[in-house]
Every structure is written in structure tokens, then in C-alpha cells.
């Protein structure tokens, strides 16, 4: 049986350890499951022969907390967790979230803001010369100068603010072993300047390899255009086969240098990583506090792939996992699924088989395996590349194997399905089996918007493609004698979205009868094209101006339009329609979004002027539905 890595001195003593090779400080609870980055990195190091201790959520108000496992022999590893700590703490309106799914019992506040920087500075206070290596999503996406939404500032590379020695970006399995071996051989951490997938500090910009010098930090702060240009240089240098070293100057004697990304893992390497001896759950010390909520989403799910060539502007996957899809073998995934079926609380349902995009099971084209992804051409946007291989046969074969496993009742797909890629496949076989076997009444997809103007800024396909998908989905459901629905993910206030575009989206919701219970407002997270647009007002791909809704009141109006049926949103919706010049949508007609109100009507009340119902109307209402009181204003036909 696998055992958890040491989390305290007693655990070290039980293993006969006097010192860890690495102490891994993480902002999450310790969950030894391959859906958690710290679990993969710690197990990869253990497999390579290193002793790793886990220090989860140390008390950042107590400097001694980072010394709980003593000084490591080779260095500290630091990660903020599976999410950026600021996204973990704050909603898009910068309000404190109430719960943290990555903390025992869902308790909020067990990690600091800007966790990587805080943890590293705590380490430096006690351990002056011990190497510090940082990684994970927070470090990865803040590796060079970046816009920070929560402070509304352009921040320096996290490598400088954290005082760390080396930053590992991306998934990092190869880079961490290479760095560990070099440190174990006695190499000074400052000399680890050659490892793919790392960022280091230097006193000189002299380099023996092909490089690109980015604008200096001061010019980025002073000139939004410079920042947009710099970011696009980074964006076009994310491919491991063609990327060059990037040099970002901070002063005449201070430079941050990014090496090209690590090469894609082979299928055998992916299989080996997921076959390591994970305990597959949270540390037992958390049981008394209610466990770790985040495990519920992944415990009975299977990771099939990593990487994404979807190129959505608001997604950071290009910067973190890259555009080249890497996959596990069928044998590896089926083995994990079989083991899963023997767990005591398995009920027969595999919750997901996927990754960033579920139906990407191989690189977009064969060229990517040797020459990488195109620098100035996307695979799916604005239209699918003619060289793209849209083929679901491998994914389909995998799902069929999983469905046949004993004790498996249903295999769901809950990762995102890229509908334009689905339509590009000449065969309908996967689409039909998706509808027949892998949906629980609803299929969630992400069209994000209906305005082609906004979709172009988002890097998403035109609205007509989504309508084509809906039509095909409906026909296949009819053929399969099923009544299943599509739940679209939609976003408000994305760069490029005006009030007129938001009204267009509201009209679409009216016409389709969709009533979104939750609305996603655009969230400017580090290192996405959309965040740079938000910061600079420029589209880095074209350097053309782009409209950015930043005013909180306008954003509230855009949100309200998506939920225009909610009486609480009446005043905001009316104001938005008037500002957009769409008063034609205020009235009693079937196409109107809201109805007119009397002057004295309360802001959150009914949409029609208050009118006391006459007795016959009230009586009719009670006869029709005796369980409900008669509506104010008499009987009305329901709008469809």
C-alpha cells in the first residue's frame, strides 16, 4: 500500500530520516492524487530517489512555521497550490470568497495573498542560503512582468519579488528532476541556467543561445503598447520546438531570463507519471476537519490528456501546458479505472475522462510532433486549419473499453467538449456515442457569446458554428430517442463586449428560453491575451484598440442583461437598454425583454404597473392553480 510522504518530524523519524532532500511548501492541503500538482512533483522526485517532505499551508504569520521539517539538504520547493492564490481568495468583483475547496473543511484564509512570494520571503528570513525553487500555476503564469488585476499594477517577475533562485514553469516533471540531479551533484543553484522550462536571474544579458530581448520593465510600466508587444512576443514563443530564450531587463545588472519550454512528454513518460504510488486521497489528518472538498471533483475522474490547441484568449493553458496535446495510453487509463472500481465508495460512475479539452486525444497535426505548433497560426481560430486532423477514433476506442469494465455503470464526459472540433470530424460516430452514453441529461459547452465581434476577440468560432452544432445535437438526440439539453457557458464584460453586444446576447437568451442561474464575468487572470487587452486596451495580436468594459456599473449592467428575467435586475436592465438605444425592448410585445413600469413602482418589483386585480380575475387564478396566490396585476399569459 502506498504511504503518504512525511508531513512532520515524527513521520521523518518513522522512516529513519534525519533530513529531507527537499521540503515542499504548498498553499493547498496535502492531497496525494495526480490531479494535484504537488502530488505529481513530489512523487516524481521520490521515484528519482529523493526524500521529499510536505509542509502544507504553514502559518505565514509565524516565521518558524517554515522550519517545521528542518533545513532540507538540497532545497525548498514552493507552490501556491492548484490555483493562483488571488483567484482562490477573491471573486471577480474583488470580494472575499467564503470557502476554499483546497483547504480542510473548506475553510477560507489558510494561505496568504500572493502565497508564493510570502512563503519564499519567510524561508529567506530563516534559511539565508538554502536554494528555493518555485513552481505551480501561480509561479508559472507570473514568471515575467505581468498585469495583476487585484492591485491594478504591472508587477515584476515573481522570481524577483519572491527572492527564489529558480522558477519552473509548465508541468515541470523533467525540469524538476534535472534540477534535483544538478543540485545533488554539487552544482550551485545560480548555475542552473540551461534547463528547459525554467526561468532564472542573471547579472548580464549575454547568452550563447538564440534569444529575444524584451522591452525593459520600466518601459512596460510607462507604455501600454510596449507591454502588449512584449506579451505577444512571449505568446509566440511558447512552443518547445521553436521558442527562443527570452530576456527581460530590470536594470543594467538585473535580468530575468526564460528558457524555452520543456519538450512534450512521450506517452510512455505520461504513463509512468500516472502509475506512481499515489495514495489518491487527502492526508488522513484532515479527516476530523471534514476532509478536502476538492477531492470530490477528481476522485473518480481520469486524466486522459494535457495541453490544448483551442487558443481561447482568456485561457492561460497556452502559457502553462502548451498547445501540443500529450496523452496517456489506453492501458494506463484502463488500469487506473479498474483500480478505481475497487474503492469502497465507488458507485459505478466514472465522472470524467478528459483534460483541458476532453475530445483532444492527439496533436492537432503530425507536424507538431517534430516541428511544433505554428507561431502565427492557430489550429481552430478563426477557422479550422486545413492540416488539422479532426479524428475522435482513439478517444472513442478508449471510452468503449471503459464502458465494458465490470462494475462501471456509466462513463461521463464533463471536461469541455470543443464543439467546432467535433463538427470538423467527418464521422458522426463519436458524436452519436457521446449522446447515447456519456451525457447525464445535459451537455456543457462553452460558446461564451453570440456576437461575432466579441467572439473574434475571444478567439472563439463564429456564432453560426455553435448554431450548427446545436442543430446536429438536436437531430442526433432525436435519432437516439433522447431528450437531452445543452447548457452553454456564457461570459459578460469580456474585452470587446459593448452594451449593444450584451443586449444581443440577452435577445439570444430570450429566443432560446435559456435562463442562466449563474453568470461568469470576465476575470483578468495573469498571462492571458484577454488580460493584456483589459490592461492595455489593445489586442496584442493586431495592436488595434479594443473596447474594454471596466466600469463596475457597466459590468453590472452587462451581467444583469444575461439575467434580465430576475426582477432584482430590472433597473439595471432598463438603464442598459436605454444606453444602448434599444428602448424597443421595453414594452409588452413578445420580443421585449422587460415591461414598462409606473413611476412609483419599486425598483425590484413586478415589471407591470401595479393594479389591484378584480374579484373575478382573482377567482379564476385560484381555480387554475389553488396552490399559488393570484399574481399582482391580474392574470397574464406566460411569455415564451
N, C-alpha and C positions, 0 to 999 in steps of 0.2 A: 504493500500500500504506500502511495506517496505520502510524504510528510511535509508540513509547512516549513519554510525557511525560518531561522531564528528571528524572534522579534524582541527578545530581552536577553539579559546576561544569563539567566537560568537556562534558556534554550541553547545558548552557546556552550555552557558548561556540560549540558546533557550530550552534546555532540563532541565534547572534548576539545572545543576551540578556545584558544586564548585570545585570538584576534581574527576579525573578519578581513578578507582581502578588500571587499567593497562594502560600504554601508549605503544602502539605497533609501533616501529620504523621499517620501511621496505625500502628495496632498490628499490622496484618496485613502479610504480604508484599504487594508491588505486583502485583496481578493485574488486567489491563485487560480485564475481562469484565463485562457488565451484571448479573451475579448478585452483584457486589461493590459495596457502596455507594460506596466511594471512587472506583471507576471511573466510575459514573454522575455523581457530583457534579463530578469533575474534567473530564469530557468536556462536561457541560452548561456549565460555566464557559468552557471553551475555545471552545465553539460561540458563546458570548455575546461572545467577543473578548478574553478574559483569558488571561494567561500563568500557567500553573499548574505548579509543580514538586512532585514527590513525594518525601517523606522517610519511608521505610518503616522501622519498627522501630529508631529511633535508640537508642543506648546510654544508658539512663536513669541510669546511674552516672557518665556523663561530661557535664557541663553544656554543653560545647562541641558536642556531637553535634547539637543542635537548630539550630546555626548553620551547618551544612554548606552550605546553599544561600544563605546571607546573609540579610539583613533583607528581607522582602517589601515591596512598595510599598504594598499595601492591608491585608494582614493574614495571620495564621496561621489555618489550618483544622485542627482536631484531631478525630480519631475513634479510639476504642479498637479498632475493627475490626468484622467481621461478627457477632461475639458479644461479650457482656459479658465483660470480661477475667477476672472472677472465675469465671464459668461455664466459660470457656476453661481456667482453671488447675486448678479443683477439682471433684471428684465431689461428689455429694450428701452423702457421709459426710465431706466436707472433706479428703479425701486428694488429694495432688498427682496430676494426670493425668500420664501418661508421654509422650504425644505431643501435638503441636499441628498440626492439619491445615492451618492457615493460615500456617504458617512453612516456609521452605525446608527440605526434608528431613524435615519433621515434627518438628523439634527443639523441645522444650519450653523455656520460660524466656527467650524473646527479647523479651518485653514485660513490663512490671511489673504487679503487682496494682494495681487502680484506675487503669488506664492513662491515662485522660483527665486525671485530677487530677495525676498525676505529670508527664505531658508538659507540661501548661499551666504548672505551677509551675517547671519547667525553663526554659520560654520566658520567664517573668516575671523570672527571675534575670538574663537576658542582654538581653532586649528589654523595657524597662520600659513603653513607651508604645505599642507596636505592638498594634493590635486583635487579639483572639483570639476566633474563632467556633468553637463546638464542636457536634458532631452525631453521628449514628450511633446504634446501638441502646443503647449504654451511657449516652450523654448523654440520649437521648430518654426512656428509662424511669426515669431518676433526676432528672428535671427539677424535681420538687418534693420535699418531705420524703418519705422512703421508708424502708421497713424493709430493712436489709442483713443477710442471713442469715449471712454469713461473720464479721461482727463481733458479731452478735446485738444490733444497736443501730438506733435510728431516726436515720438520717443526714439532714443538711441537703440542700437542693438542691445538686446538683453544680455549679451555676453559682457558688455561693459558695465551695465548697472548692477549685475549680479556678482561681479568680480570672479566669475568662473574662469577656468583655464581653457576648456574645450566645450564646444556645443555640437551635439549630434542631432542632425535634423532628419526628418523622414522616419521610417520604421526602425532603422538603426541596428539590425541584428549583426550585419557584417562589420559595421564600424565599431561597435562596442567590443567585439572580440579582438579586432585588430588593435584597438587602443589598449585593451587589457594586456594583450601579449607584449606590446611595446613597453608598457609600464613595468610589467613583470620582468622584462629583460634589463631593467635599469635605466631606460631612456627617460630623460626629463620631459615632463608633460608639455613644456613650451616648444619642444622639438617635434611634436606630433602635428606636422603641417602638411602631410602628404596623403591623409586618409580621405577617401571619397565619402561624401555625406557628412562632412564636418565643417565647422566654422572656427577660426582661431584669430587671436590678436597678434599683431606684428608691429614692430617699430619702423618698418620700411615697406615700401610697396614693390620692391624688387622681387621678381619671381621668375623662375626658369620655365614656367609653363604658359600656355596661351591664356591670356586674361583680358578682362574688360574692366576699365576703371570707371566706376560710377561717380556721379556728382558727389561732392563732399557734403557732409551733414549740414553745415551752416547754410549752404545754398538750397538744400531741400527744405529747410525750415522757412527760408525767406521767399521762395519762389515755388508756388504750387505746380507750375508747369514742369519744373525740374524734377519734382517728386514723381509726377505722373510718368515722365520719360524714364526715370530711374527704375520705377516699378516695372514698366513694360520690358526693359532690358532683363530684369530678373525673371519675368514671366516667360520670356522666350528662351531662357537658359535653365529650364527645369528638366530637360531631357538628359539622361545619363550618358547617352552616346555622343551628343553634340554640344553639350553645355561647356562653357569655359569657366575658368576661375573668375570670381567677381571680387573686386577690391573697392571697399567703401572707406574713404578717408574721413577722419575726425579731427586731425591736426597734422602738423608736419611730422610728428613722431608717433602717431597713433592711427592704426588701420585695422579694420575688420575684414578678413578675407574668407570668402566662401569657396570651398572646393566643389566640383561637380557632384551630383547625387550618386549614391551607391547604385550599382547595376541591379537590374531586376533579379529577384531570386528565381532559381530554377524550380520546377515542380517538385523535384526531389528535396531541395532545401526547404521549401514550404512544408512538405510532408513531415520532414524531420522536426521542424519547429513545433508543429501542432501535435506531434507524437511525444513530446517531452512529458515528464512526470508531474503534471499539474494535479492539484487536489480538486480543482474545478468548483470551488466554492469559497466563501469568505472564511477568515480565520475564526476558529471556534470561540475565541474570547469575546466575539461580538454577539454571540447568541443571546446572552442575557439582556442586551440592549435592543433586541429586535432584529438582529441581522443587518445586512446591507441591501437596501431596496433595489439597487441597480442589477443585482444578480438575476432578478426575476425576468428581466427582458432578454437575457442571453443564455440562461442555464440550459434550456432545451432548444437552442438555436445553433446552426452550423455555419461557420465561416467558409465560404466557397472560394472567394477571390479577394483581391485588393487592387487598388489603382482604378482610375476612371478616366475615360476619354470623352466624357459628356461635356466638359468645359462650361458649366454654368458660371456666370460672372460672380455670383455671390457665394460660391463654394471654394474652400481652400484646399481641396484634395489635390489639385494640380501642384501646389507647393509642398504638400506633405507626403502623399503616397505616389504622386506622379500619374502620368497619363497611360503608362503601359500596364495593361492588366496582367496580373500574375495569379495563378490558380493552384489549388491543391488537386491531387489525383482523386479519382472516384474511390479507389481503395482506401485512401486516408480518411475521406469523409464518411464512407460507409462504416469503417471501423469505429470512428467516434460515435456515430449514430447508434451502432449496436451496443456499445458500452452505455450509452445514454438510456437505452430501453431497460436496463437492469437497475437503474436507480429507483429507490423506494417511492419517490414522489412523481415518477413519470406516469402520465395518464394516457399515453398513446398518441400525443400530439407533438410533432416537431414544429416549433413556432416559426422558423425561418431557415432558408438555405440561400445565402447570398453574401452581400458585402456592400460597398458603397452604392453599387448598382447591381441588382440581383442577376439580370439577364446578360451581363458581360462575363463570358466564360473563356475568352481568349483575346489576344491583342486585336486591335481594330483591323490591322492588315499585317501580312507577313513581313513587310519591310521593317516594322517596328522592332522585330526580334534581333535585327543586326544593325540597323541604321538609326533606330529610334523614331520618335514621333516628329512630325513636321513642325518646324519652328513657327511658320507663319500661316498655317492652315489647320483648321480644326476638323475632326473626323465627322461630326454631326451638324455643325453650325457653319453657315446659315442653312445649308442643305447637306445631306449625307455625301461624303466623298465617294467618287466612283470606284475607288480602290478598296473601300471598306468591305469587309467580309461579314455580312449580317447573317449569322447562322446560329441557331439555337439547338442544333442536334446534340451537341455534347452535354449541354445543360439538361436537355430533355432525357437523355440516357441516364444521367445521374439521378434525376427525380424519380424515374421509373424504378431504379434499384432501391431507392429509399422507401418508396411506397410498398415494396414487396417484403420489407423486413418484418419478422414476427413482432407482434405487439405494437406495431405502428398503425394507428387508425387513420391519421391524416397528416399530410405534409403541407404546411402553409408557406407562402412566399409573402413576407412582409417588408423586406427591403424594397427600395424603389425599383419600379419597372420603367425603363426608358421606352416610352411608347413609340417614339419616332424610329428607334432601332428595331422595335418589334414589327412595325409596318414595313421596314426595309427588307425583312426576311421574306423571300419568295414563297416559302412554305407556311401554311397556316397550322401545321401540326402542333407546334408548341403553344400557339395562341389557344387552340381548342382544348388542349390538355390543361392549360392554365385555368381556363374557365371551368372545366369539368372536375378538376381535382384539387386545385391549390388556392381557392379563394373561400373565405368564410363570409359569404354574402356581400362583401364589399371589397372592391379593389382600389387601393390608394395609389394615385398617380399625381404627378406634380406639373401641371401646365403652367402654374404660377400667375398667369394673367391672360387676358384676351386681346389686349391692344397690341397689334404687331409692332408698333413703335416702341412700346415698353419691352416686349419680348426680344427685340433686336438688341436692346441694351443689356438684357439679362443673359444673352447668349442661348436663348431657347428657340425651338422651332415656331413657325408661324401658327396662328390660331387654327387655320384651316387643317393643319396636320392633326391637331387634337380632335377636331370635329370628325375627321376621317377615322381616327382611332375609335371614337365613341360609336360611330355608325357600325364599324366592324365588330366591336364588342357586343353591341346590341344584337346583331344578326347571329353571332356565334352563340349567345345566350339563348336565343330563340331556337336555334338548331339543337342545342343541348337540353332544351326544355327546362331552363333555369331562369330564375328571376333574381338576378344579382345586379348590383349597382356600382357606380364609380364614385369615389369620394375624392374630389380634386383638392390638392394643396394650392392655396392662393396667397399672394403676398401683396400687402399695401405699402405705399410710400417708398418703393424702390427708386433709385435714381432713374430719371427719365419719365416718371409717372406724374402727370399733372392731374388736376381735379377733373378735367374732361376725360382723361383715361380712366380714372377711378369711377366716374359715372358710367362709362362704357361697361366696366366690369359689373357694376350694380345692375345694369339693364340685362346683362347676360344671366346673372343670378335670378332676376325676375322671370326671364323667359324659360329658364330651365327648372325653376321651382326649388333651387338649392338654397338651403338656409344654413350657412356655416355657423356652428356654435362657437368656434374659436377662430380668431383671425391672427395671422402672422404678420407683424410689422417688420419691415426690413431692419436687420440688426447688423451694424457695421463692425464685423469682427476682423482681427488683424490678417493682413496678407490676402485679400481678395480684390479682384478688379472692381467690384461694386463699392468696396470700402474706399478705394482710391478715388473713385468718382464722387463719393459722398464728401470726401475731404477736399478735393481739388476743384470739383465742378467740371472736370474734363474726363473724357473717355480715353484711357491710355492707349487703346487700340488704334484710334484715329486722331487723337489730340483735339477733337472737336468738343465744344461746350456741350454739357448735358444738364438738363434741369434737375435740381436736387431739392426735394421737399424736406426741409429741416425744421421749419416752424412747428412746434408741438401742436398748435391748434390746427394747422392744416393737416398734420398727420392724423390727428383725432378725427377730422372730417373724412379723410380717406378710409380710415378704419370703420367709421360709422356707416359709410355708404355700403360696405360689404355686409353690414347687419342692419340694413335700413328698416327691416320689419320690427325691430326692437323699439318699443315706444320710448325708451330712455334716450334713443339716438335721434329723436325727431328734430330737435332744434339744430343739431349739427348737420343732419342730412339736408334740412331746408336751406341752411346757410350755404352748404356746399353747392346745392343745385342752383341757387341764385348767383353765386360767384362764378359758376361755370356757364351761366347763361342758359340753363336748362329748366326754366320755370314751367316748361311744357310737361314736366314730370311731376308737377304738383297739381293734383286735381282728383276728380272722381272717375276718370276713364280707366279702362282695363290696363293701359300701359303706364299709368302713373305709379311712381314709387311711394309717394305719400299723399295724403289727402289734406285739403286746406283746413285750417283751424280758425275758430273765432278769436278775437283779440284777447279775450280774457281766459282762454284755455291755458291750463298749467303746462309747463314745458315738457313734462314727462307723461302727459295724459293721453287720452284717446285721440285718434287722428281727425275725427269729425267734430264740428261744433257740438257742444253739449246740448242735448234735447231730451226733455223728460218724455219717456215712452207713454203712449196712451194705453189704457187698460186692455183693449183687445190685442194690441201688439204684444204686450207683456204676457197675456194669457197664452197666445199662440206659441211664444218662445218656450214657456214652461211645458206645454204639451209636447213640443218637439223634442226637448231634452230636459226632463224633470230633474236630472242630477246637477244641472248647472243653472245659475241665476240668469235671468234675461239680460242681454247686453244693454249697456247705456246707449241711448240714441236709437232704439228700436231694432228691428230685425234687418240684417244686411246679408246679401249673398256673399259667399266667400270668394275672394279674388283668387284666380288660378294663375 
